Amino acid sequence: MTRLRATAGRNLASLRGPTASTAIANLVILGGNAVAGIVSARTLGPAGQGQLAIVVLWSALIYMVGSLGLPSSCSYHVARWPD
């Protein structure tokens, strides 16, 4: 039982670095998107914002249809991958 706890402690410690770097990267991306949204809103004006919304909507829709469950199936097959 103590070996299991020691192993779990090492695994948790090995995840702290990648988890922190992922969290920091997500915050940087979020901040960049916020700045880009403000700059585009100020630059484009009301008519341009509608056009930008249409472009973003269609690109997101094409991505969703194009992926067709690929992330879910990839996770499923990686989880079933023999060790």
Buried (B, 14 or more C-beta within 10 A) or exposed (E): EEEEEEEEEEEEEEEEEEEEEEEEEEEEEEEEEEEEEEEEEEEEEEEEBEEBEEEEEEEEEEEEEEEEEEEEEEEEEEEEEEE
